[in-house]
Amino acid sequence: MKTVTKKELVHRIAEQTGVTKVVAKDVIQSFLNSIIDELAEGNRLEFREFGVFESRERAARLAQNPRTLEKVPVPAKRIVKFKVGRLMRKKVSGEDVGDLRLDDDDDDLPTPAPKRSAPTQKPNEAQGMA
């Protein structure tokens, strides 16, 4: 098992996309900061096939110190929960994922407008002034 750092991911992504490491690092850091900001505001983040991040309130409770067996109050706090998506679950468990890809979520992105060709008529002809 190997630990992959942000630096290693930056290097890989820069190579795969052809952008500089500085650009790749800025994009990755911006993405991570956005996730943190959204969770801090109490929002839920859903990345289809990857997973869902959400922050939840953990209730206050009484815990027990294992050495002294003394009861200790633990205050309520906000935690981050992550629910694994279908593609990640299958890939990590070694199942065949076929053609499933994470970038299939492009349906949320605006479709670029088709390029218009230049008009073939002269301006006067288009207005009916021939």
N, CA, C and O atoms as a MOPAC input file, in Angstrom:
PM7 MOZYME 1SCF
protein

 N      0.84100 1    -1.17200 1     0.00000 1
 C      0.00000 1     0.00000 1     0.00000 1
 C      0.89200 1     1.24300 1     0.00000 1
 O      1.91800 1     1.28600 1     0.67900 1
 N      0.48400 1     2.24700 1    -0.77200 1
 C      1.28600 1     3.44600 1    -0.94300 1
 C      0.43000 1     4.66800 1    -0.61100 1
 O     -0.76100 1     4.69800 1    -0.92000 1
 N      1.03200 1     5.66700 1     0.01300 1
 C      0.34300 1     6.91600 1     0.26800 1
 C      0.60400 1     7.85700 1    -0.89400 1
 O      1.75500 1     8.12800 1    -1.23700 1
 N     -0.46800 1     8.35700 1    -1.49900 1
 C     -0.34800 1     9.29300 1    -2.60900 1
 C     -0.62400 1    10.68800 1    -2.06200 1
 O     -1.66000 1    10.92800 1    -1.44100 1
 N      0.30400 1    11.59700 1    -2.29600 1
 C      0.16900 1    12.96100 1    -1.79100 1
 C     -0.46300 1    13.86300 1    -2.84700 1
 O     -0.59600 1    13.49400 1    -4.01400 1
 N     -0.84400 1    15.05200 1    -2.40100 1
 C     -1.38700 1    16.04000 1    -3.33000 1
 C     -0.34700 1    16.37500 1    -4.39500 1
 O     -0.68800 1    16.57100 1    -5.56100 1
 N      0.90800 1    16.44000 1    -3.99400 1
 C      1.98800 1    16.74200 1    -4.93500 1
 C      2.04200 1    15.70000 1    -6.05100 1
 O      2.20900 1    16.05100 1    -7.21900 1
 N      1.90400 1    14.43400 1    -5.70200 1
 C      1.90900 1    13.36100 1    -6.69500 1
 C      0.69700 1    13.47300 1    -7.62200 1
 O      0.82200 1    13.29000 1    -8.83300 1
 N     -0.46100 1    13.77100 1    -7.06200 1
 C     -1.65900 1    13.95500 1    -7.89000 1
 C     -1.49300 1    15.13400 1    -8.84600 1
 O     -1.87800 1    15.05200 1   -10.01200 1
 N     -0.92300 1    16.22300 1    -8.35200 1
 C     -0.66200 1    17.39200 1    -9.19900 1
 C      0.21800 1    16.98100 1   -10.37900 1
 O     -0.06200 1    17.34000 1   -11.52300 1
 N      1.26700 1    16.23800 1   -10.10100 1
 C      2.18100 1    15.79500 1   -11.15200 1
 C      1.44500 1    14.93800 1   -12.18200 1
 O      1.58200 1    15.16500 1   -13.38400 1
 N      0.67300 1    13.96500 1   -11.72900 1
 C     -0.07300 1    13.08100 1   -12.64100 1
 C     -1.06800 1    13.85400 1   -13.49800 1
 O     -1.14200 1    13.65800 1   -14.71100 1
 N     -1.82600 1    14.72700 1   -12.85800 1
 C     -2.85500 1    15.47600 1   -13.58200 1
 C     -2.22300 1    16.43800 1   -14.58200 1
 O     -2.73900 1    16.61100 1   -15.68700 1
 N     -1.12500 1    17.05700 1   -14.21100 1
 C     -0.42400 1    17.95400 1   -15.13300 1
 C      0.04400 1    17.17600 1   -16.36600 1
 O     -0.07900 1    17.66400 1   -17.48900 1
 N      0.57500 1    15.97600 1   -16.16200 1
 C      1.01600 1    15.14700 1   -17.28900 1
 C     -0.15200 1    14.71700 1   -18.16600 1
 O     -0.06300 1    14.77200 1   -19.39300 1
 N     -1.26000 1    14.28400 1   -17.53800 1
 C     -2.41200 1    13.78500 1   -18.29500 1
 C     -3.11200 1    14.86800 1   -19.09000 1
 O     -3.62100 1    14.61200 1   -20.18200 1
 N     -3.14100 1    16.07600 1   -18.54900 1
 C     -3.90800 1    17.14000 1   -19.19300 1
 C     -3.05800 1    18.09800 1   -20.01400 1
 O     -3.59500 1    18.86700 1   -20.81100 1
 N     -1.75100 1    18.06500 1   -19.83500 1
 C     -0.88200 1    18.95100 1   -20.58800 1
 C     -0.81400 1    20.37300 1   -20.03200 1
 O     -0.31100 1    21.27400 1   -20.70200 1
 N     -1.31000 1    20.57900 1   -18.82800 1
 C     -1.19700 1    21.90000 1   -18.19600 1
 C      0.02600 1    21.89800 1   -17.28700 1
 O      0.58100 1    20.84400 1   -16.97500 1
 N      0.43400 1    23.08000 1   -16.86900 1
 C      1.58900 1    23.14500 1   -15.97200 1
 C      1.20700 1    22.64000 1   -14.58700 1
 O      0.02800 1    22.56700 1   -14.23900 1
 N      2.22100 1    22.29600 1   -13.80800 1
 C      1.97200 1    21.83400 1   -12.43900 1
 C      1.35000 1    22.94400 1   -11.60000 1
 O      0.54100 1    22.66900 1   -10.71300 1
 N      1.71700 1    24.19200 1   -11.86800 1
 C      1.16000 1    25.32500 1   -11.11800 1
 C     -0.34400 1    25.41500 1   -11.35700 1
 O     -1.11900 1    25.59600 1   -10.41800 1
 N     -0.75100 1    25.28900 1   -12.61700 1
 C     -2.18400 1    25.34700 1   -12.95100 1
 C     -2.90900 1    24.16500 1   -12.32300 1
 O     -3.96900 1    24.33900 1   -11.72100 1
 N     -2.35200 1    22.97000 1   -12.45500 1
 C     -2.98600 1    21.77800 1   -11.88100 1
 C     -3.12900 1    21.91600 1   -10.37300 1
 O     -4.16800 1    21.56600 1    -9.81300 1
 N     -2.08500 1    22.42700 1    -9.70500 1
 C     -2.14000 1    22.60000 1    -8.25200 1
 C     -3.21400 1    23.61400 1    -7.87400 1
 O     -3.96600 1    23.39500 1    -6.92500 1
 N     -3.29100 1    24.73100 1    -8.61400 1
 C     -4.30700 1    25.75200 1    -8.33300 1
 C     -5.71700 1    25.19200 1    -8.47700 1
 O     -6.59000 1    25.47500 1    -7.65700 1
 N     -5.93600 1    24.39800 1    -9.52100 1
 C     -7.26700 1    23.80900 1    -9.74700 1
 C     -7.61400 1    22.82500 1    -8.63600 1
 O     -8.72000 1    22.85700 1    -8.09700 1
 N     -6.67600 1    21.95500 1    -8.29500 1
 C     -6.93000 1    20.96500 1    -7.23400 1
 C     -7.18100 1    21.66500 1    -5.90300 1
 O     -8.11600 1    21.30900 1    -5.18500 1
 N     -6.36000 1    22.65600 1    -5.56500 1
 C     -6.52900 1    23.36000 1    -4.29500 1
 C     -7.85200 1    24.11200 1    -4.26000 1
 O     -8.52800 1    24.13700 1    -3.23200 1
 N     -8.21800 1    24.72000 1    -5.37100 1
 C     -9.49500 1    25.42900 1    -5.45400 1
 C    -10.65800 1    24.45200 1    -5.26200 1
 O    -11.63000 1    24.76700 1    -4.57400 1
 N    -10.55800 1    23.28100 1    -5.86400 1
 C    -11.58000 1    22.24500 1    -5.72600 1
 C    -11.71300 1    21.80700 1    -4.26600 1
 O    -12.82000 1    21.71800 1    -3.73700 1
 N    -10.57500 1    21.53500 1    -3.62200 1
 C    -10.60800 1    21.10500 1    -2.22000 1
 C    -11.15300 1    22.20800 1    -1.30800 1
 O    -11.94200 1    21.93500 1    -0.40400 1
 N    -10.72900 1    23.45600 1    -1.54700 1
 C    -11.24500 1    24.58200 1    -0.75600 1
 C    -12.75100 1    24.72900 1    -0.92500 1
 O    -13.46000 1    25.02300 1     0.03700 1
 N    -13.24000 1    24.52600 1    -2.13700 1
 C    -14.67900 1    24.62500 1    -2.39600 1
 C    -15.44800 1    23.55700 1    -1.63200 1
 O    -16.52100 1    23.82900 1    -1.09400 1
 N    -14.91300 1    22.35600 1    -1.58300 1
 C    -15.55900 1    21.27500 1    -0.83200 1
 C    -15.62800 1    21.65200 1     0.64600 1
 O    -16.67700 1    21.51000 1     1.27600 1
 N    -14.52600 1    22.12800 1     1.19400 1
 C    -14.48900 1    22.51900 1     2.60800 1
 C    -15.48600 1    23.63800 1     2.88700 1
 O    -16.22700 1    23.58200 1     3.86900 1
 N    -15.50600 1    24.65300 1     2.02600 1
 C    -16.42000 1    25.78500 1     2.21300 1
 C    -17.88200 1    25.34500 1     2.18100 1
 O    -18.68000 1    25.77000 1     3.01700 1
 N    -18.23100 1    24.49900 1     1.22300 1
 C    -19.62100 1    24.02900 1     1.11000 1
 C    -20.02700 1    23.20500 1     2.32800 1
 O    -21.13600 1    23.36200 1     2.83900 1
 N    -19.14000 1    22.33200 1     2.79800 1
 C    -19.45200 1    21.51800 1     3.98100 1
 C    -19.56500 1    22.38900 1     5.22500 1
 O    -20.40100 1    22.13500 1     6.09100 1
 N    -18.72500 1    23.41600 1     5.31300 1
 C    -18.77900 1    24.32600 1     6.45900 1
 C    -20.10700 1    25.08500 1     6.49300 1
 O    -20.59200 1    25.43700 1     7.56800 1
 N    -20.69300 1    25.33600 1     5.32500 1
 C    -21.99800 1    26.01100 1     5.24700 1
 C    -23.16300 1    25.04900 1     5.45300 1
 O    -24.32200 1    25.46400 1     5.46300 1
 N    -22.85400 1    23.76700 1     5.61800 1
 C    -23.90400 1    22.78200 1     5.84900 1
 C    -24.47900 1    22.19900 1     4.57100 1
 O    -25.49500 1    21.50700 1     4.61500 1
 N    -23.84900 1    22.46400 1     3.43100 1
 C    -24.34300 1    21.95300 1     2.15500 1
 C    -23.88100 1    20.52800 1     1.90900 1
 O    -22.90300 1    20.06300 1     2.49500 1
 N    -24.59400 1    19.85400 1     1.04300 1
 C    -24.31800 1    18.47800 1     0.65500 1
 C    -23.68000 1    18.50900 1    -0.72400 1
 O    -24.15400 1    19.22800 1    -1.60300 1
 N    -22.61500 1    17.74400 1    -0.93300 1
 C    -21.95400 1    17.67100 1    -2.23700 1
 C    -22.12400 1    16.27700 1    -2.81300 1
 O    -21.75700 1    15.28600 1    -2.18200 1
 N    -22.67800 1    16.20500 1    -4.00500 1
 C    -22.89800 1    14.91000 1    -4.64700 1
 C    -22.11300 1    14.84600 1    -5.93700 1
 O    -22.30000 1    15.66700 1    -6.83500 1
 N    -21.23000 1    13.86000 1    -6.02200 1
 C    -20.47300 1    13.59700 1    -7.23200 1
 C    -20.89700 1    12.21300 1    -7.70600 1
 O    -20.48000 1    11.19600 1    -7.15300 1
 N    -21.72800 1    12.19500 1    -8.73500 1
 C    -22.28600 1    10.91700 1    -9.20900 1
 C    -21.18100 1     9.91500 1    -9.48000 1
 O    -20.11700 1    10.26100 1    -9.99300 1
 N    -21.44900 1     8.67000 1    -9.12700 1
 C    -20.54400 1     7.53600 1    -9.27300 1
 C    -19.34300 1     7.59000 1    -8.33000 1
 O    -18.70000 1     6.56300 1    -8.11000 1
 N    -19.02200 1     8.75900 1    -7.76600 1
 C    -17.88400 1     8.89500 1    -6.84500 1
 C    -18.36400 1     8.78600 1    -5.40700 1
 O    -17.91300 1     7.91600 1    -4.66300 1
 N    -19.28800 1     9.67500 1    -5.00900 1
 C    -19.79200 1     9.63500 1    -3.65100 1
 C    -20.44200 1    10.93500 1    -3.23200 1
 O    -20.52100 1    11.88800 1    -4.00700 1
 N    -20.90700 1    10.96000 1    -1.98900 1
 C    -21.61900 1    12.11700 1    -1.44700 1
 C    -20.95500 1    12.52500 1    -0.13400 1
 O    -20.73700 1    11.70100 1     0.75400 1
 N    -20.63400 1    13.82900 1    -0.03100 1
 C    -20.12300 1    14.41100 1     1.20500 1
 C    -21.25200 1    15.19600 1     1.85500 1
 O    -21.97200 1    15.92600 1     1.17400 1
 N    -21.41100 1    15.05500 1     3.16300 1
 C    -22.35000 1    15.91000 1     3.87600 1
 C    -21.88900 1    16.08000 1     5.31500 1
 O    -21.26200 1    15.19400 1     5.89600 1
 N    -22.21700 1    17.25100 1     5.88200 1
 C    -21.87000 1    17.47700 1     7.28200 1
 C    -23.11100 1    17.19700 1     8.11800 1
 O    -24.23600 1    17.50300 1     7.72300 1
 N    -22.87400 1    16.61000 1     9.27300 1
 C    -23.97700 1    16.25500 1    10.17800 1
 C    -23.60300 1    16.65400 1    11.59200 1
 O    -22.43000 1    16.81400 1    11.92700 1
 N    -24.62000 1    16.81000 1    12.40400 1
 C    -24.43800 1    17.11400 1    13.82200 1
 C    -24.36000 1    15.79200 1    14.58400 1
 O    -25.26900 1    14.96700 1    14.49500 1
 N    -23.28100 1    15.59500 1    15.32700 1
 C    -23.18000 1    14.41800 1    16.19200 1
 C    -23.65300 1    14.84200 1    17.57000 1
 O    -23.16800 1    15.83400 1    18.11500 1
 N    -24.57500 1    14.11700 1    18.12800 1
 C    -25.18000 1    14.46100 1    19.41400 1
 C    -24.16800 1    14.33800 1    20.56000 1
 O    -23.21200 1    13.56600 1    20.49100 1
 N    -24.40700 1    15.11300 1    21.59700 1
 C    -23.59000 1    15.00400 1    22.81000 1
 C    -23.84100 1    13.63100 1    23.42500 1
 O    -24.92800 1    13.06800 1    23.29600 1
 N    -22.81900 1    13.10200 1    24.09400 1
 C    -22.97200 1    11.76500 1    24.68000 1
 C    -22.04600 1    11.61400 1    25.87800 1
 O    -21.18400 1    12.45600 1    26.13000 1
 N    -22.23900 1    10.53900 1    26.60000 1
 C    -21.35700 1    10.18100 1    27.70300 1
 C    -20.45800 1     9.04700 1    27.23300 1
 O    -20.94500 1     7.99700 1    26.81300 1
 N    -19.15500 1     9.25500 1    27.30300 1
 C    -18.19700 1     8.21100 1    26.93800 1
 C    -17.51900 1     7.72200 1    28.21100 1
 O    -17.72100 1     8.27300 1    29.29400 1
 N    -16.71900 1     6.68700 1    28.05900 1
 C    -16.05200 1     6.12900 1    29.23900 1
 C    -14.54600 1     6.06600 1    28.99600 1
 O    -14.09500 1     5.55500 1    27.97100 1
 N    -13.77400 1     6.58900 1    29.94900 1
 C    -12.32300 1     6.50100 1    29.87500 1
 C    -11.94700 1     5.04000 1    30.12800 1
 O    -12.26900 1     4.50200 1    31.18700 1
 N    -11.26500 1     4.38300 1    29.16400 1
 C    -10.97800 1     2.95100 1    29.33200 1
 C    -10.01900 1     2.62900 1    30.47500 1
 O    -10.05600 1     1.52000 1    31.00600 1
 N     -9.17400 1     3.55900 1    30.85900 1
 C     -8.24100 1     3.29700 1    31.96400 1
 C     -8.90800 1     3.41700 1    33.32400 1
 O     -8.75400 1     2.54500 1    34.17900 1
 N     -9.65200 1     4.50700 1    33.52100 1
 C    -10.22600 1     4.77700 1    34.84400 1
 C    -11.69000 1     4.35500 1    34.94200 1
 O    -12.26100 1     4.31000 1    36.03200 1
 N    -12.28500 1     4.05000 1    33.80500 1
 C    -13.71000 1     3.71000 1    33.70900 1
 C    -14.60600 1     4.87200 1    34.13900 1
 O    -15.79400 1     4.69200 1    34.40600 1
 N    -14.01600 1     6.05700 1    34.20100 1
 C    -14.76100 1     7.25800 1    34.56700 1
 C    -15.61700 1     7.70200 1    33.38100 1
 O    -15.17400 1     7.65700 1    32.23300 1
 N    -16.83900 1     8.12900 1    33.66900 1
 C    -17.73800 1     8.66000 1    32.64000 1
 C    -17.29200 1    10.07600 1    32.29100 1
 O    -17.04300 1    10.89700 1    33.17300 1
 N    -17.19500 1    10.35200 1    30.97600 1
 C    -16.72400 1    11.65500 1    30.50900 1
 C    -17.73900 1    12.20400 1    29.50200 1
 O    -18.09500 1    11.51300 1    28.54800 1
 N    -18.20600 1    13.44100 1    29.70700 1
 C    -19.13700 1    14.00900 1    28.73300 1
 C    -18.40200 1    14.42600 1    27.45000 1
 O    -17.34100 1    15.04800 1    27.50900 1
 N    -18.97700 1    14.07500 1    26.29400 1
 C    -18.42700 1    14.47500 1    25.00000 1
 C    -19.44700 1    15.43400 1    24.38000 1
 O    -20.59800 1    15.05200 1    24.16800 1
 N    -19.04200 1    16.66700 1    24.08700 1
 C    -19.99700 1    17.63900 1    23.55300 1
 C    -20.42200 1    17.31300 1    22.12300 1
 O    -19.75500 1    16.55300 1    21.42100 1
 N    -21.53200 1    17.89400 1    21.71000 1
 C    -22.00500 1    17.74500 1    20.33300 1
 C    -21.00400 1    18.42100 1    19.40500 1
 O    -20.34600 1    19.39100 1    19.78000 1
 N    -20.90200 1    17.89700 1    18.19900 1
 C    -20.01000 1    18.52200 1    17.21900 1
 C    -20.46500 1    18.16100 1    15.81500 1
 O    -21.20900 1    17.20100 1    15.60900 1
 N    -20.00100 1    18.95500 1    14.84900 1
 C    -20.30400 1    18.69700 1    13.44200 1
 C    -19.22600 1    17.78100 1    12.87600 1
 O    -18.03800 1    17.96700 1    13.14000 1
 N    -19.65100 1    16.79400 1    12.09800 1
 C    -18.72300 1    15.86600 1    11.46800 1
 C    -19.03700 1    15.79500 1     9.97300 1
 O    -20.10800 1    16.21300 1     9.53400 1
 N    -18.10100 1    15.26800 1     9.20600 1
 C    -18.30300 1    15.06400 1     7.77400 1
 C    -18.51700 1    13.57900 1     7.53100 1
 O    -17.74000 1    12.73700 1     7.98100 1
 N    -19.58700 1    13.28000 1     6.81100 1
 C    -19.88100 1    11.89800 1     6.42600 1
 C    -19.62100 1    11.76900 1     4.93500 1
 O    -19.86700 1    12.70800 1     4.17700 1
 N    -19.12700 1    10.61300 1     4.50800 1
 C    -18.91500 1    10.33900 1     3.09400 1
 C    -19.55100 1     9.01600 1     2.76000 1
 O    -19.26300 1     7.99700 1     3.38700 1
 N    -20.42600 1     9.03600 1     1.76000 1
 C    -21.05700 1     7.80400 1     1.29700 1
 C    -20.45700 1     7.47500 1    -0.06600 1
 O    -20.51800 1     8.28400 1    -0.99200 1
 N    -19.88800 1     6.30600 1    -0.17800 1
 C    -19.19700 1     5.89100 1    -1.39100 1
 C    -20.18300 1     5.71600 1    -2.53900 1
 O    -21.26700 1     5.16100 1    -2.35800 1
 N    -19.79900 1     6.19100 1    -3.72000 1
 C    -20.60700 1     6.03800 1    -4.92400 1
 C    -20.42200 1     4.66900 1    -5.55400 1
 O    -19.53300 1     3.90600 1    -5.17500 1
 N    -21.27700 1     4.37300 1    -6.52100 1
 C    -21.30700 1     3.04900 1    -7.13600 1
 C    -19.99100 1     2.69400 1    -7.83700 1
 O    -19.45300 1     1.60600 1    -7.63200 1
 N    -19.47800 1     3.60100 1    -8.65300 1
 C    -18.24700 1     3.29800 1    -9.38900 1
 C    -17.07800 1     3.06600 1    -8.43800 1
 O    -16.31900 1     2.11200 1    -8.61000 1
 N    -16.92800 1     3.93400 1    -7.43300 1
 C    -15.82400 1     3.76000 1    -6.49200 1
 C    -15.97100 1     2.45100 1    -5.72500 1
 O    -14.99500 1     1.72100 1    -5.54700 1
 N    -17.17800 1     2.15400 1    -5.27500 1
 C    -17.40200 1     0.91800 1    -4.51300 1
 C    -17.00700 1    -0.30000 1    -5.34700 1
 O    -16.33000 1    -1.20000 1    -4.85200 1
 N    -17.43000 1    -0.32800 1    -6.61200 1
 C    -17.12100 1    -1.47400 1    -7.46800 1
 C    -15.63500 1    -1.55800 1    -7.78000 1
 O    -15.05200 1    -2.64200 1    -7.75400 1
 N    -15.02600 1    -0.42300 1    -8.07100 1
 C    -13.60300 1    -0.42300 1    -8.43800 1
 C    -12.73900 1    -0.84300 1    -7.25100 1
 O    -11.81000 1    -1.63400 1    -7.41700 1
 N    -13.03000 1    -0.32900 1    -6.05900 1
 C    -12.24700 1    -0.66700 1    -4.86700 1
 C    -12.42700 1    -2.13800 1    -4.50200 1
 O    -11.48000 1    -2.77800 1    -4.04300 1
 N    -13.62700 1    -2.68100 1    -4.69700 1
 C    -13.87200 1    -4.07900 1    -4.33900 1
 C    -13.38700 1    -5.04500 1    -5.42200 1
 O    -13.46800 1    -6.26200 1    -5.25100 1
 N    -12.88200 1    -4.50400 1    -6.54000 1
 C    -12.32700 1    -5.36100 1    -7.57700 1
 C    -13.33700 1    -5.83700 1    -8.59500 1
 O    -13.01500 1    -6.68800 1    -9.42500 1
 N    -14.56200 1    -5.31000 1    -8.55600 1
 C    -15.57600 1    -5.72000 1    -9.53200 1
 C    -15.29000 1    -5.08200 1   -10.87900 1
 O    -14.63600 1    -4.04300 1   -10.96500 1
 N    -15.79300 1    -5.72400 1   -11.93500 1
 C    -15.63600 1    -5.17000 1   -13.28000 1
 C    -16.55500 1    -3.96800 1   -13.41200 1
 O    -17.75900 1    -4.07000 1   -13.17400 1
 N    -15.98200 1    -2.82000 1   -13.79400 1
 C    -16.78500 1    -1.60200 1   -13.93600 1
 C    -17.08100 1    -1.28100 1   -15.38800 1
 O    -17.81400 1    -0.33300 1   -15.66800 1
 N    -16.53300 1    -2.04400 1   -16.31500 1
 C    -16.82800 1    -1.83200 1   -17.73100 1
 C    -16.45100 1    -0.43800 1   -18.18600 1
 O    -15.33600 1     0.02600 1   -17.94900 1
 N    -17.39000 1     0.22500 1   -18.84100 1
 C    -17.13500 1     1.54100 1   -19.41100 1
 C    -17.53700 1     2.68300 1   -18.49300 1
 O    -17.52300 1     3.83900 1   -18.91900 1
 N    -17.89900 1     2.39400 1   -17.24000 1
 C    -18.29300 1     3.47200 1   -16.33400 1
 C    -17.12200 1     4.40800 1   -16.10200 1
 O    -15.99700 1     3.96800 1   -15.86200 1
 N    -17.39700 1     5.71100 1   -16.17600 1
 C    -16.37300 1     6.71800 1   -15.92800 1
 C    -16.96700 1     7.81500 1   -15.08300 1
 O    -18.17600 1     8.04700 1   -15.11100 1
 N    -16.11400 1     8.49900 1   -14.32200 1
 C    -16.58600 1     9.59000 1   -13.47800 1
 C    -16.99300 1    10.80700 1   -14.28600 1
 O    -17.83000 1    11.58700 1   -13.83100 1
 N    -16.42400 1    10.99700 1   -15.48000 1
 C    -16.73700 1    12.20400 1   -16.22400 1
 C    -18.04400 1    12.11000 1   -16.99200 1
 O    -18.30600 1    12.95400 1   -17.84900 1
 N    -18.87500 1    11.10700 1   -16.71300 1
 C    -20.18200 1    10.99900 1   -17.34600 1
 C    -21.17700 1    11.97800 1   -16.76400 1
 O    -22.34000 1    11.96600 1   -17.16600 1
 N    -20.76600 1    12.83500 1   -15.82300 1
 C    -21.64900 1    13.78500 1   -15.16300 1
 C    -21.66400 1    15.13900 1   -15.88100 1
 O    -22.03300 1    16.15200 1   -15.28800 1
 N    -21.26500 1    15.15400 1   -17.15000 1
 C    -21.19000 1    16.40200 1   -17.89300 1
 C    -22.55800 1    16.96800 1   -18.24400 1
 O    -22.64600 1    18.05900 1   -18.80700 1
 N    -23.63300 1    16.23900 1   -17.91800 1
 C    -24.96300 1    16.74900 1   -18.26200 1
 C    -25.32700 1    17.98200 1   -17.45000 1
 O    -26.29300 1    18.66700 1   -17.78700 1
 N    -24.58400 1    18.28800 1   -16.38800 1
 C    -24.83900 1    19.49700 1   -15.60900 1
 C    -24.18800 1    20.73100 1   -16.23800 1
 O    -24.53300 1    21.86500 1   -15.90600 1
 N    -23.24900 1    20.49500 1   -17.14500 1
 C    -22.53300 1    21.60000 1   -17.74900 1
 C    -23.33600 1    22.17300 1   -18.90700 1
 O    -24.04300 1    21.43200 1   -19.59100 1
 N    -23.24100 1    23.48000 1   -19.14100 1
 C    -23.97200 1    24.05700 1   -20.25300 1
 C    -23.42400 1    23.53200 1   -21.57700 1
 O    -22.21600 1    23.36200 1   -21.74300 1
 N    -24.33100 1    23.28100 1   -22.51100 1
 C    -23.92700 1    22.82300 1   -23.82500 1
 C    -23.45800 1    24.01500 1   -24.63300 1
 O    -24.16300 1    25.02200 1   -24.70700 1
 N    -22.28200 1    23.92800 1   -25.24300 1
 C    -21.82000 1    25.07000 1   -26.02300 1
 C    -22.74400 1    25.31400 1   -27.20800 1
 O    -23.24800 1    24.37400 1   -27.82400 1
 N    -22.95800 1    26.58100 1   -27.51600 1
 C    -23.81100 1    26.93600 1   -28.64400 1
 C    -23.10000 1    26.54200 1   -29.92800 1
 O    -21.87800 1    26.66400 1   -30.02300 1
 N    -23.86900 1    26.06000 1   -30.93800 1
 C    -23.22900 1    25.69500 1   -32.20100 1
 C    -22.63400 1    26.93300 1   -32.85500 1
 O    -23.17800 1    28.03300 1   -32.75800 1
 N    -21.51400 1    26.72800 1   -33.52000 1
 C    -20.87300 1    27.85500 1   -34.19600 1
 C    -21.70400 1    28.24600 1   -35.40900 1
 O    -22.17200 1    27.39500 1   -36.16600 1
 N    -21.87500 1    29.54500 1   -35.57500 1
 C    -22.62800 1    30.03600 1   -36.72300 1
 C    -21.66100 1    30.32000 1   -37.85700 1
 O    -20.54800 1    30.80600 1   -37.65100 1
 N    -22.12000 1    30.00100 1   -39.06600 1
 C    -21.30000 1    30.36100 1   -40.20800 1
 C    -21.65000 1    31.78200 1   -40.61600 1
 O    -22.73600 1    32.27700 1   -40.31800 1
 N    -20.73600 1    32.41700 1   -41.28800 1
 C    -20.95900 1    33.79500 1   -41.73300 1
 C    -22.09700 1    33.82000 1   -42.74000 1
 O    -22.23600 1    32.87700 1   -43.51900 1
 N    -22.92700 1    34.88100 1   -42.75300 1
 C    -24.02600 1    34.94900 1   -43.72100 1
 C    -23.47700 1    34.95900 1   -45.14800 1
 O    -22.44200 1    35.56000 1   -45.43500 1
 N    -24.20500 1    34.27300 1   -46.02800 1
 C    -23.76200 1    34.19500 1   -47.42000 1
 C    -24.33800 1    35.32800 1   -48.25800 1
 O    -23.87100 1    35.57800 1   -49.36900 1
 N    -25.33900 1    36.00700 1   -47.74000 1
 C    -25.95400 1    37.10700 1   -48.48300 1
 C    -25.26600 1    38.41300 1   -48.13300 1
 O    -24.70600 1    38.57100 1   -47.04900 1
 N    -25.32000 1    39.34200 1   -49.06900 1
 C    -24.83000 1    40.68900 1   -48.80200 1
 C    -25.80500 1    41.37400 1   -47.87500 1
 O    -26.98600 1    41.02600 1   -47.89800 1
 N    -25.38900 1    42.32800 1   -47.05900 1
 C    -26.28500 1    42.98300 1   -46.09900 1
 C    -27.52700 1    43.57300 1   -46.75300 1
 O    -28.60700 1    43.46900 1   -46.17300 1
 N    -27.43600 1    44.16700 1   -47.89500 1
 C    -28.60800 1    44.75300 1   -48.54600 1
 C    -29.59000 1    43.71200 1   -49.01500 1
 O    -30.79900 1    43.93900 1   -48.97700 1
 N    -29.08300 1    42.55100 1   -49.46600 1
 C    -29.96700 1    41.49300 1   -49.92100 1
 C    -30.73000 1    40.88900 1   -48.75400 1
 O    -31.88700 1    40.49700 1   -48.91400 1
 N    -30.10600 1    40.80500 1   -47.58300 1
 C    -30.75700 1    40.22500 1   -46.41000 1
 C    -31.91500 1    41.08000 1   -45.96800 1
 O    -32.87100 1    40.55700 1   -45.39500 1
 N    -31.86900 1    42.37400 1   -46.20800 1
 C    -32.95600 1    43.26500 1   -45.79200 1
 C    -33.99300 1    43.44500 1   -46.88200 1
 O    -34.94400 1    44.20600 1   -46.71000 1
 N    -33.82600 1    42.75500 1   -48.00300 1
 C    -34.79300 1    42.86700 1   -49.09100 1
 C    -34.58800 1    44.12000 1   -49.91600 1
 O    -35.53000 1    44.56100 1   -50.57500 1
 N    -33.43200 1    44.70400 1   -49.91400 1
 C    -33.14600 1    45.91700 1   -50.66300 1
 C    -32.17300 1    45.62100 1   -51.79300 1
 O    -31.08200 1    46.19100 1   -51.81500 1
 N    -32.51500 1    44.78500 1   -52.69400 1
 C    -31.62400 1    44.43300 1   -53.79100 1
 C    -31.70600 1    45.40200 1   -54.93600 1
 O    -31.00900 1    45.23500 1   -55.93700 1

